[in-house]
């Protein structure tokens, strides 16, 4: 993993496409992702973004945007004014193309510096999206910030299985991520498990019961409709669908999502979001 540091001219990006109805902005403390070689990296749609990869193989590089907090301070006022006028609220998704809690965050602290800057000048809403149990280490800072804005922590757990045959392990074990979600929720933070992308689940009822005990809500999102292409084409070009089909042939079909949504709603009525609605905080 090649880790570098860089300064950026701007850190707040106005959302488009999938995220446009979720938040007004996205914010990436890092470019690249340490977890690109983990399970979540296999089907990660960001690997197809040439502007972000810049010719480098996904999972081989990480760029720390060391002036991210300063750029947030400089941009926040103008972007808040635009967002409230154009989108109704100044809301931020952190992060959509890299994980804000990569292992290097412990040493570099870029994400934490941005959260500290938000304490000084908070957005209206913040969604923190991660695949890692390491987010629990920032619980105190997140809890403090949640007193100043609507804040949700989204923690991805794609399945009740830690491994699919032929694919790498996850960034964090299922058990560690469930424990992190429960710890965050116990502090009063709104915590959401994102089953995204949905992988084959061995024991659906037990899985959703574990989620119900650890989180406020669950979001279920299949790679079809969820990877930014109309038919899941980005993911179909990766090894992920074949590995899913080897475990459960039906898991590569959109109907599998609907069956898992039905199972989740039996356990968590009123607490289940589907695809973009779920990421936007709309549950049924």
C-alpha positions in Angstrom: 0.0 0.0 0.0 1.5 3.3 -1.1 0.5 6.0 1.4 1.0 9.6 0.4 -0.1 13.0 1.6 -1.6 15.8 -0.5 -3.3 19.2 -0.2 -6.6 19.7 -2.1 -8.2 22.9 -3.4 -11.7 21.9 -2.2 -13.1 19.2 0.0 -16.9 19.6 -0.3 -18.4 18.2 -3.6 -22.0 18.8 -4.6 -23.7 15.5 -5.0 -25.2 14.1 -8.2 -26.5 10.7 -9.4 -27.2 8.2 -6.6 -26.4 10.5 -3.7 -28.3 13.6 -5.0 -31.4 12.7 -3.0 -29.4 11.6 0.1 -27.2 14.7 0.9 -26.3 18.0 -0.7 -22.5 17.2 -0.5 -20.0 14.4 -0.2 -16.7 14.7 1.6 -13.7 12.4 1.1 -10.9 12.8 3.7 -8.8 10.3 1.7 -8.4 9.3 -1.9 -8.0 5.6 -2.5 -8.8 3.0 0.2 -6.9 0.6 2.3 -9.8 -1.8 2.1 -9.6 -2.0 -1.7 -8.2 -5.5 -1.3 -10.7 -6.6 1.4 -14.1 -8.1 0.7 -15.8 -4.7 0.2 -13.2 -3.7 -2.4 -14.0 -6.6 -4.7 -17.1 -5.1 -6.1 -16.5 -1.5 -5.1 -17.8 0.8 -7.9 -15.1 3.4 -7.2 -12.5 1.2 -8.9 -14.1 2.2 -12.2 -13.7 5.9 -11.6 -10.6 6.9 -13.6 -10.6 10.4 -12.1 -10.1 8.9 -8.6 -7.9 6.0 -9.5 -5.7 8.0 -11.9 -4.3 4.9 -13.4 -3.5 3.2 -10.1 -5.0 -0.2 -9.2 -7.7 0.1 -6.5 -6.4 -1.1 -3.2 -2.8 -0.2 -3.8 -2.8 3.5 -2.8 -4.1 5.9 -0.2 -3.8 9.7 -0.4 -4.4 11.6 2.9 -5.9 15.0 2.2 -4.1 16.6 5.1 -5.7 20.1 4.6 -9.2 18.7 4.5 -10.3 20.4 7.8 -9.0 23.8 6.7 -10.7 23.5 3.3 -14.0 22.6 5.1 -13.7 25.7 7.2 -13.1 27.8 4.1 -16.0 26.3 2.0 -18.7 25.7 4.6 -20.4 29.1 4.7 -20.8 29.4 0.9 -21.8 25.8 0.4 -24.3 26.0 3.3 -25.9 29.0 1.6 -26.1 27.2 -1.7 -27.4 23.9 -0.2 -30.1 25.5 1.8 -31.3 27.4 -1.3 -30.9 24.6 -3.8 -31.4 21.4 -1.7 -33.2 22.5 1.4 -30.4 21.6 3.8 -26.6 21.5 4.1 -26.0 17.8 4.4 -22.8 15.8 4.0 -22.1 12.1 3.1 -18.7 11.1 4.4 -17.6 9.1 2.5 -18.9 7.9 -0.8 -15.6 6.8 -2.5 -13.3 5.9 0.4 -13.6 4.8 4.0 -13.1 7.5 6.5 -11.8 5.0 9.1 -9.0 3.3 7.3 -6.3 1.9 9.6 -4.0 4.9 8.8 -6.6 7.3 10.3 -5.3 6.3 13.7 -2.0 7.9 12.9 -3.0 10.6 10.4 -6.3 11.8 12.0 -7.6 13.4 8.8 -11.2 12.3 9.5 -11.1 13.4 13.1 -9.7 16.8 12.1 -12.7 17.3 9.8 -15.1 16.2 12.5 -13.5 18.8 14.8 -13.9 21.5 12.2 -17.5 20.6 11.9 -17.9 21.1 15.6 -16.9 24.7 15.0 -19.2 25.1 12.0 -21.6 22.2 11.7 -23.6 21.0 8.7 -27.3 20.5 9.1 -26.9 16.8 8.6 -24.0 14.4 8.5 -24.0 10.7 7.4 -20.8 8.8 8.3 -20.4 5.7 6.2 -17.8 3.0 7.0 -17.0 -0.7 6.7 -14.8 -0.7 9.8 -15.4 -1.3 13.5 -12.7 1.5 14.0 -15.5 4.1 13.9 -16.3 3.2 17.5 -13.0 4.9 18.5 -14.4 8.2 17.4 -17.7 7.8 19.4 -17.0 10.7 21.8 -16.3 13.1 19.0 -19.3 11.9 17.0 -21.5 12.1 20.0 -20.4 15.7 20.7 -21.1 16.7 17.0 -24.5 15.0 17.1 -25.6 17.7 19.6 -25.2 20.3 16.8 -26.5 18.4 13.7 -28.6 15.5 12.6 -26.0 12.7 12.5 -26.2 9.1 11.5 -23.5 6.5 11.5 -23.9 3.9 8.7 -21.8 0.8 9.3 -21.8 -1.7 6.4 -22.2 -5.4 7.1 -22.9 -7.2 3.9 -23.8 -10.7 5.2 -23.7 -12.9 8.2 -20.8 -14.7 6.7 -17.2 -13.4 7.2 -16.0 -15.1 4.0 -17.3 -16.0 0.6 -15.2 -18.8 -1.0 -12.5 -17.4 -3.3 -12.8 -13.8 -2.0 -10.7 -11.9 0.6 -11.8 -11.4 4.2 -13.8 -8.3 5.2 -12.2 -5.1 6.6 -13.7 -6.1 9.9 -15.3 -9.2 11.1 -19.1 -9.4 11.3 -18.9 -9.8 15.1 -16.6 -6.7 15.4 -18.9 -4.6 13.3 -22.0 -5.6 15.3 -20.2 -4.9 18.5 -19.1 -1.4 17.2 -22.7 -0.6 16.1 -24.0 -1.6 19.6 -21.3 0.5 21.3 -22.2 3.6 19.1 -25.9 3.1 19.7 -25.3 2.8 23.5 -23.8 6.4 23.5 -27.0 7.7 21.9 -25.8 7.9 18.3 -28.3 7.0 15.6 -26.7 3.9 14.1 -27.7 2.2 10.9 -26.4 -1.1 9.5 -26.1 -1.0 5.7 -26.3 -4.4 4.1 -24.6 -3.1 1.0 -24.0 -4.7 -1.3 -26.2 -7.5 -0.2 -24.3 -10.8 -0.2 -25.7 -14.3 0.5 -27.1 -14.6 4.0 -27.0 -18.0 5.7 -29.5 -17.4 8.5 -31.6 -14.3 7.6 -33.8 -14.2 10.7 -30.9 -14.6 13.2 -28.9 -12.0 11.2 -31.6 -9.4 11.3 -32.3 -10.1 15.0 -28.6 -9.4 15.7 -28.9 -6.1 13.7 -32.1 -5.2 15.5 -30.3 -5.5 18.8 -27.3 -3.5 17.7 -28.7 -0.7 15.5 -31.6 1.7 15.1 -32.3 0.7 11.4 -31.0 -1.4 8.5 -30.6 -0.5 4.9 -30.6 -3.3 2.2 -29.1 -2.6 -1.2 -28.3 -5.0 -4.0 -25.6 -4.4 -6.6 -28.4 -4.3 -9.2 -29.7 -0.7 -8.8 -27.0 0.0 -6.2 -23.7 0.2 -8.1 -24.4 3.3 -10.2 -25.2 1.4 -13.4 -28.7 0.6 -14.6 -28.3 -3.2 -14.5 -25.4 -3.8 -12.1 -23.0 -3.9 -15.0 -20.1 -2.4 -13.0 -20.3 -5.2 -10.4 -20.9 -7.9 -13.1 -17.4 -7.0 -14.4 -15.9 -8.1 -11.1 -15.4 -11.5 -9.4 -18.2 -10.7 -6.9 -21.3 -12.0 -8.7 -19.7 -15.4 -9.5 -18.7 -15.9 -5.9 -22.2 -15.0 -4.8 -23.8 -17.4 -7.2 -21.5 -20.2 -6.1 -23.0 -19.8 -2.6 -26.6 -19.1 -3.6 -27.5 -18.7 -7.3 -30.5 -16.6 -6.5 -28.4 -14.0 -4.6 -27.4 -12.3 -7.9 -31.0 -11.5 -8.7 -32.8 -8.4 -7.6 -35.6 -10.6 -6.2 -33.2 -11.8 -3.5 -33.1 -8.3 -2.1 -36.9 -8.3 -1.9 -36.9 -11.6 0.0 -34.3 -10.3 2.5 -36.2 -7.0 2.9 -39.3 -9.1 3.7 -37.3 -11.1 6.3 -35.9 -7.9 7.8 -39.3 -6.3 8.1 -40.7 -9.3 10.0 -38.0 -8.6 12.7 -37.6 -4.8 12.4 -41.0 -3.3 11.3 -40.7 0.4 10.5 -36.9 0.2 10.7 -36.0 -1.1 7.2 -34.7 1.0 4.3 -34.3 -0.1 0.7 -31.6 1.2 -1.6 -31.5 4.9 -2.0 -34.5 5.5 0.3 -32.7 3.8 3.1 -29.5 5.7 2.6 -31.6 8.9 2.8 -33.0 7.8 6.2 -36.4 6.7 4.9 -37.6 3.4 6.5 -40.7 1.2 6.5 
